[in-house]
Amino acid sequence: MIFKYFALGKVYYHMNRFTDAKDALSFAMKCRSDRPADFINELLARTYLGLEKPEKALDVIRQIPPKRQRPYICWTLSDILISTGDFDSAQNGLVRSLDRGPMSRH
């Protein structure tokens, strides 16, 4: 169920149907087991950003522990911080993504 509703949320997200995406991704979050599902948090945060709710997006993305924040999560966090006007923290997040490995240097 988790992957089915994540995929549905992703489709809705790319169709700019952010409310439907939020509903599908929120349900996917409820279906997850003990395994980390950081990819759901990341897309749900982007969805809240699309809904122009950066504070809610920040709450969702910050549920991911810093040690598990892969570069794409750092990029999303930086996008959210930029939308709130916190440019210094956004820059720090992008620099942190560089430290995660050479694949994130682009």
C-alpha positions in Angstrom: 0.0 0.0 0.0 2.8 2.4 0.8 4.3 2.3 -2.7 0.9 2.4 -4.4 -0.1 5.6 -2.6 3.3 7.1 -3.0 3.1 6.5 -6.7 -0.4 8.0 -6.8 0.8 11.0 -4.9 3.7 11.4 -7.2 1.4 11.4 -10.3 -0.9 13.9 -8.6 2.1 16.1 -7.7 3.3 16.2 -11.3 -0.2 17.0 -12.5 -0.1 20.0 -10.0 -3.0 18.5 -8.1 -1.4 19.2 -4.8 -4.4 18.6 -2.6 -4.9 15.1 -4.1 -1.1 14.5 -3.8 -1.2 15.5 -0.1 -4.0 13.1 0.6 -2.4 10.2 -1.1 1.0 10.8 0.5 -0.5 11.3 3.9 -2.2 8.0 3.6 1.1 6.4 2.4 2.7 7.8 5.6 0.1 6.1 7.7 0.7 2.8 5.9 4.4 2.7 6.4 5.9 0.2 8.8 9.0 0.6 11.0 11.1 1.0 7.9 12.2 4.5 7.0 10.2 6.1 4.2 12.1 9.4 3.8 11.1 9.6 0.2 7.5 10.1 1.2 8.4 12.9 3.6 10.4 14.6 0.9 7.6 14.5 -1.7 5.0 15.5 0.9 7.1 18.5 1.9 7.4 19.5 -1.8 3.6 19.1 -2.1 3.1 21.5 0.9 5.5 23.9 -0.8 3.2 23.7 -3.9 0.3 24.4 -1.7 2.2 27.5 -0.4 2.4 26.1 3.1 6.2 26.3 3.8 5.8 26.0 7.5 4.0 22.7 7.2 6.6 21.6 4.6 9.4 22.4 7.1 7.6 20.3 9.8 7.4 17.3 7.4 11.0 17.5 6.1 12.4 17.9 9.6 11.0 14.6 10.7 13.9 13.0 8.8 16.9 12.8 11.1 19.9 14.7 9.8 22.0 11.6 9.5 19.5 10.1 7.0 19.1 13.3 4.9 20.3 12.4 1.4 21.3 15.2 -1.0 17.8 15.4 -2.6 16.3 15.9 0.9 18.9 18.7 1.6 17.8 20.3 -1.7 14.2 20.2 -0.8 14.9 21.6 2.7 16.9 24.4 1.0 14.0 25.1 -1.4 11.6 25.4 1.6 14.0 27.6 3.5 14.4 29.9 0.5 10.6 30.2 0.3 10.6 31.3 4.0 13.4 33.9 3.3 16.0 32.0 5.4 18.7 32.2 2.8 21.7 31.5 5.1 20.2 28.2 6.3 19.3 27.3 2.8 22.9 27.9 1.7 24.1 25.7 4.6 21.8 22.9 3.6 23.2 23.0 0.0 26.8 23.0 1.3 25.8 20.0 3.5 24.6 18.1 0.5 28.0 18.6 -1.0 29.5 16.8 2.0 27.3 13.8 1.4 29.2 12.7 -1.6 30.5 13.5 -5.1 27.2 12.5 -6.7 25.5 15.6 -5.3 27.9 18.1 -6.6 25.8 18.9 -9.7 
